[in-house]
Amino acid sequence: MTFQEALQALKPAGPGVWTANIGADWEQGRTLFGGLQAALAMRAIRELLPEAPPLRTLQVTFIAPLPAANVRIEARLLRQGKSAMHVEARLYDGEQLAALMIAVLGASRESTIAIAPPPVTAKPPEQSLLMPFIAGIAPAFLQHLKLQWASGVFPFCGGKEARTQIWVELRDIATIDELAAIAIADAIPSPAISLFRKPTPASSLSWMLEFLGPSLDQPAAPWLMDAVVSSAADGYVSQTATLFNERGVAVALSRQSVVIFG
């Protein structure tokens, strides 16, 4: 099931309700890949509010494992102002709430302030190290992505620094739009697990993604995730990342809380 096929699997099931039967090839351990969960939720929001303005931020809490099959999504408008609206999407496994997402969508407005994140230096994709997909070892969803390490080391390779720069590319898409960008921004493994020397389970608890304004409807190409662990203690990791497009323009900022079982 390609990324677009997974999105098209979302079908209306009542007012503000959608269901999707996603293939197990999109699972990440016991749960559906978090980036696809958020993309499906955002697609439901777009169907609920087709005239809504651009996505500015999303906040996701991953509450329980969400198996790939029989996903149910419920979306509702929380508040609409003059230029911004808040929308909620809930993802269920049966009656179990598995993930909760709040999206803020806002129209552009004039401002005298314009500040962009500084550019970053990284090896180009053709000089970066491709991580092979090994079935049964790597999470199943990674077969749909191409990850190339520009700096840092692969997971569980005993790295010395909790920072990675990874070029990310979704296979089988022609354009990077809002939904593809969401999936790309959640695709990389935590830089923290690169410090371990043996496989160690990890799981995202919460994730916030802020879009910065540059156009997202661009031809498919590798985009760079520059990620660093800000803090790690008591088995919990806080990490930040900036998503750059192929021209080196910052597209989104990511903040994630991850639990490490080791």
N, C-alpha and C positions, 0 to 999 in steps of 0.2 A: 504494500500500500504506500504510494508516494505521499508527499506532504500535501499536495493539492487534493489527492483522493481522500486523505484523512479529513481535510476541511470540508469536502463535499459530502462526507458521510453524515454531517450534522443535518438532521431533519426536524421540522416543526412537529411538536406533539401536543400543542394546546397553547393558549394565550401565555406568552412569556416563558414557554417551556420548549426545549429541544432535546433530542436524544441522538446518540451516535454509537455505532458499533465499530470500534477501532481495532485494527489488527495487532496481535501480540508483538509484531516486529517494531512497535513504537513504545514498548515497555522499557522502564529503567528499573531493573530489579522487580519488586512486587507491584510497582505503580506505573502509570502512564507518565511518560516524559513530561516534566513540569512545564517546559516551554510550549509543548503542544497543548497541555491543559489550558494555559493562559491564552494561546492563539484561538482555541475553540471557544473559550468564553468570550473573547473579544469579537469573534465572528457572530456569536449569538447577539451580542450588544449591537453590532452593526445591523443585524436583521431587525432587532427591536426598534432601533433609532436610525434609519437609513440616512437621514439628513443631518446627523450629528456632526459637530466640528471635529478637527483633528484630535487624536489621542495625545494627551500631555503627560500623564503619569498613570501607572497601574501599581497596585499593591496587592500582593498575593500571600495568603497564609495557607500552607499545606498542612492539613489537619490529620488526614488519614490516607493510607494507600488507596489509589484509585485504579482498579484493574482496567485493562484496555476495553474490554467488551462492555456494552450496555451502560455507557456514560449518560447521565442526565444533567442538563444544565437549565437553571432557572435564572432569568435576568429581569431586573426592574429598575426603573428610573427613580433615584432617591430625591434629587432636586435639580431643577433647571433655573439658572439665573439668566442675566442678559447675555453673557458671553460664555459661561462655563456650566457644565452639567456633571453631576456625580451619578454614577450608575453602578449597581451591584450585580455580580454574577456568582451563583453558587453551583458547585459541581458535586454530584451525588453518586455514590455506589449503592444502589437500592435506596434505603432510607438513611444511610450514613452520609453525613456531610463530609466530603473529602477535601474540598478546597473552597476558599472564599476570596473573591477578587473585587476590589473597588477600583474603578477606572474614572479618571477625570478627563473630560474632553473640553477643549476650549478654543474659541475662535481667536484669530490673530488680532492684535491691537497695536496701535502706534506706541512707541516708547523711545525715549532718548538714550536708554541704556542698551548696549549690545556687547556682551562679553562671551567669548567662546573659549572652551578648554584649549590649552596649548597643544600644538602638534606633538606627535610622539615619533621617535626613531625606532624602526624595526626592520629586520631583514625582510625582503620581499617574499611572497609565497613560494616562488620557484627556488629560493635558497633556504627555505625552511624545511623542517623535518616532519614528514608525513607519518601520522600514527596509523598503523594498519588496523583494520577491523578483524578481530579474531572471534568467531562465533563461539558462544559458550563461556567466553572470558570477558569480553567487553559488553557493556549494556546493549541490548538489542537495538535501541533506537539509533545508535551511532552508525549503523550501516547506511543510514540516510544522510549522513553528514561527512564532510571532509575536514579534518582538523590537522593543521600544520603548525608546529611549534617554531616560532621565530626566536624565542628566548625561554629559558627555564627548561625543565625536564619533564618527561612523561610521568604519569601517576605511578607512585610506589617505586621510584627510582632513587630515593635518598638524596634529593636535591638539597642545596645549602640555603636557598632563598625562596621565601613563599611569594614569589611573583612569577607570572607567566605572561607571555604575549603569544596569542594563538590566532592564526588565520582560520576563519570558519566559513564553510560554504555548504549550503543546502543542495543536495543533489536533486535533479529532476524539477527545477524551477527555472523559469525564464526571467522573472522580475522579482526584485526584493521590494515587497510592499510592507505595510504595517504588520501583517500577521507573520510574514517570514522574518522580519526584523525581531519580533518578539521571540520566536523560536531560536534564532541565532544567538540572541543575547543570553539565553539560558543554557546553551549547549556545552560550554566548556566545563571540565571538572574543576573543583576547587583547587587553587594553588597549594592549599594545605596538604592535600593528599600526595603531592609530589615529594614531600619531605619524608614520607614513610618508605621503608625498604621492603614491605610486604603488603599484600592487599588488605585494606582496612575500610570497613563500611562507613559511608557518610550519607547524609540526607539533608536536603534543604528544609528549613523551617518556615522562613518567610523571605520574600523577595520584593524589592521595589525597583521599578524601571521608569526613568524620566526621559522622554523624548525632547530633543533640543531645538527642533525646528527645521533642519535641512530636509529637503524632499526625500521621501522614502521610495517612491516608485522609480527604481533605477534598474538597469540590466543586471542580471545575476553576476556576481563576482565575489571573490573572497573578501570578507570584512574582518577587521582586526579587533579582538578583545584583549585589552591591556588590563590585567587583573592583579590585585595585590591583597594579601591578608593584612587587615588593619590591626586585628587583635585576636588572640586565641587563649582561652583559659577554661578550665573545668569541663572540657569536652565540647565547647561551643566556639565557633569561628565566625568572626565578622570580616567580610571582604567587600571590596569595592572594585569596580571595573568601568572602563570607558570603551564604548563601541565606536570604532572609526570605519567609515566607508573606504572603498578602494582608492579614493583620492586623498585620504588622510584627514577628512573632515569628521569631527566628532558628531555622532548622530544621537547617542543616548548615554546616560549614566545609570549604572546598576549598583544596587546595594543589597547584600544577601547575608542572611544568618544561616549557618550550616552547623549541624551536629555531627561530631566525629566519634565513632565508636572504637577508639583505640588511642 
